[in-house]
């Protein structure tokens, strides 16, 4: 059977430039969506619109098809109309410092609270030392001390008078107190005491024994007197601190009267400041010793102990409009769920709640997070961390070794943050089917797939859309406009790229590369518009010049 050769018309389907009614693509209205991806767009709209657990999205298709740009553009358009999520802050847990607590605040209030707390601590670190340096406080404290000393002195004087009535003298010695008999108002020594009648000796010994018992009772009362004195001083310090602190904290509370979580936190701050007032007094003394002479010496520093009153703004939406849209290019475990940083001090690593850092799940909470599926699977435990957060609907910042039950040291245990998020994975089809087959959690968490096609039908209507696509890509990349002949050559290239005369490629990267090469040749020739080579009708090749595209 003879095989008939194919004609040139069968091998090559020419695109007639006369079907276009424009001179160049600069006249065309830009496209606002991908062409040939109607089903994928509908899937994206469905996946973003449905608000149920597990309806996260997997956008699949080859790299360079434009799915990333399309999904991100749609997410940003949707997010603009949504409510801005709250700020999240970590504050010190004064009862259990290794378990920092969270504060959920309206957008922008987190940064303001952090600033207000900085200002409050500056005010208190000046006002508290000044209150304890006042003449009124010193006089009150001295009065309490004098009362203790007076009581002690009076008690010993009474004991001395009682002993004197029995001709016994009470002595104060470096080792304590001692009793000695007297005769004729003079202390008698051991030799003279031995010469006394035995009855008198026994009487004196009984009196001394009685007085020693009385002395022992007094000495046993002294710790209680000291305790009472300390309690009075503590009560005085409490009153002085409350007077110095109350006004400043109440002033801050008035600004957050609509937020009970903040007013409750400020009350805990008030209580802790009162209980740890010595931290402020010590910081002022240390600063006064280190500062140079002059007025600056009275300005207290902000020591490390005062970090306990700071506010760590983990997520700040003060400048966010609508819901956040995040793309995580490096999806490691810590970049997803956050991390606990450490500082080296004297050869030891230390940390506190101010060193808690957010992950992408924190920043995108209340909005959308885009991740390349291949990348998240490459990083150890990142995929498990992501699934864990989506299943539990919360983000817990914890070291990787703790998640693996390998932790051997005490670390922070931050309070988890609730998570409401829509995650979009971007990857190819093979990876989608592999995950669907071998990871049962995948089907539960990513119930929506958007399949981006690599080709579209070649029709007069789609030719017009392709021309608008060319104009849109040229405009976005600041390229020269393409005339109708150049547009026809690009369409012919689109058909050849998919090796089907009845289809056109939707691989945007390949089309964009061709447009940039053509723009380069136009620039080389010093032309303003991209056209075709003179006297060339239908040249096709791989480079822009070979495609018949040339400046005219």
LINHU-V956343 format. One record per backbone hydrogen bond with DSSP energy under -1.0 kcal/mol. CO is the residue of the C=O (numbers start at 1). NH is the residue of the N-H. Records with the same first field share a line. If there is no record, write none. Layout:
CO->NH / NH
This chain:
7->11
8->12
16->19
17->20
23->484
24->27
25->28
37->41
38->42
39->43
40->44
41->45
42->46
43->47
44->48
45->49
46->50
52->55
54->56 / 447
56->448
57->425
58->450
59->427
60->452
62->65
64->509
66->70
67->71
68->72
69->73
70->74
71->75
72->76
73->77
74->78
75->79
76->80
78->81
79->82 / 323
87->105
88->314 / 315
89->103
90->312
91->101
96->99
98->413
100->415
101->91
103->89
105->87
106->109
108->112
109->113
110->114
111->115
112->116
113->117
114->118
115->119
116->120
117->121
118->122
119->123
120->124
121->125
123->127
124->128
126->130
127->131
128->132
134->138
135->139
136->140
137->141
138->142
139->143
140->144
141->145
142->146
143->147
144->148
145->149
146->150
147->151
148->152
149->153
150->154
151->155
152->156
153->157
154->158
155->159
156->160
157->161
158->162
159->163
160->164
161->165
163->168
164->167
167->182
169->180
171->178
173->176
176->173
178->171
180->169
181->188
186->183
189->193
190->194
197->201
198->202
199->203
200->204
201->205
202->206
203->207
204->208
205->209
206->210
207->211
208->212
209->213
210->214
211->215
212->216
213->217
214->218
215->219
216->220
217->221
218->222
221->225
222->226
223->227
224->228
225->229
226->230
227->231
228->232
229->233
230->234
231->235
232->236
233->237
234->238
235->239
236->240
237->241
238->242
239->243
240->244
241->245
242->246
245->249
246->250
247->251
248->252
249->253
250->254
252->255
253->256
256->259
259->262 / 263
260->264
261->265
262->266
263->267
264->268
265->269
266->270
267->271
268->272
269->273
270->274
271->275
272->276
276->279
277->281
278->282
279->283
280->284
281->285
282->286
283->287
284->288
285->289
286->290
287->291
294->297
295->298
296->299
303->306
304->307
305->308
306->309
307->310
312->90 / 314
315->88
324->368
326->370
330->332
332->336
333->337
334->338
335->360
336->361
339->357
343->350
345->348
348->345
350->343
352->355
353->356
355->341
357->339
359->363
360->364
364->367
367->422
368->326
369->424
370->328
371->426
372->376
373->377
375->379
379->382
381->385
382->386
383->387
384->388
385->389
386->390
387->391
388->392
389->393 / 394
393->419
395->417
399->403
400->404
401->406
402->405
417->395
420->366
422->369
423->57
424->371
425->59
426->373
427->61
428->432
429->433
430->434
431->435
432->436
433->437
434->438
435->439
439->442
441->445
442->446
445->56
448->58
450->60
454->506
456->504
459->463
460->464
461->465
462->466
463->467
464->468
465->469
466->470
467->471
468->472
469->473
470->474
471->475
472->476
473->477
474->479
475->478
481->530
482->25
483->487
484->488
485->489
486->490
487->491
488->492
489->493
490->494
491->495
492->496
493->497
495->500
500->503
502->458
504->456
506->508
507->511
508->512
509->513
510->514
511->515
512->516
513->517
514->518
515->519
516->520
517->521
518->522
519->523
520->524
521->525
522->527
529->552
530->483
531->550
533->536
543->547
544->549
545->548
548->533
550->531
